[in-house]
């Protein structure tokens, strides 16, 4: 499989794509981050997004959710043109996704429960205080935190608990799409594995589509259905890990076949991936 075929597979007819990106260009002054970047995210999948430093993974996510205004291109989320001028629908569309920013981005002066209530107040101001608090407590439990965590402040939480608190807030509005930016960064291996398991469980039970930025190879092997690789200012390939391993792009080979990639592979124990890895390393020997 060559790079063109691996990448163009994302445009197959008949698939349901809640996120569509075409010809995206992002630039900061003279510095171009993305040029003619295109991407499709399939409904119900966990799509991992990887790339070297400076490839604009977070910029891409921010462009999709409307926090970064691209210089050119087309972005469609859940059928809405995100590049169009505001027409009153932007409030509605934002209520259909949740975002866990890197570091959690919790309000330090609010308790965990109050943090979860913020989007509920914004989008559903008519609901009672009692119902809002009840929903917040449910989302805290859904994220894997104990009930008492709802009454704690972010400064009282461990790194892993802050991630889960941020996830509880991201789930507050029962979203269809979930955006996760480096959710396991800074977590120990046990905490990272637990967060991966939680993400997969929530995806399956809630029917979520997950856009997951990560550099964690264990996460890619554990929960991602496909992986999109950012390099050369665009998505150079997208597919399953076995499909990516069959490509000869130097960054892809270095990333997946390096020491950490081999360790993640050994932990996963996937015969199909193992076969591709063996073929790839053998061809390059």
Secondary structure, DSSP 4 states (H G I P E B T S, - for coil): --HHHHHHGGG-TT--EEEEEEEEEEEETTEEEEEEEEEEEETT-EEEEEE-TTS-HHHHHHHHTTSS--SEEEEEETTEETTSPP-S-HHHHHTTEEEE-TT----TTSBHHHHHHHHHHHH-TTS-HHHHHHHHHHHHHHTT--GGGGGSBGGGS-HHHHHHHHHHHHTTT--SEEEEESTTTT--HHHHHHHHHHHHHHHHHHT-EEEEE---HHHHHHH-SEEEEEETTEEEEEE-HHHHHT---HHHHHHHHSHHHHHHHHHHT-HHHHHHHHHHHHHH-
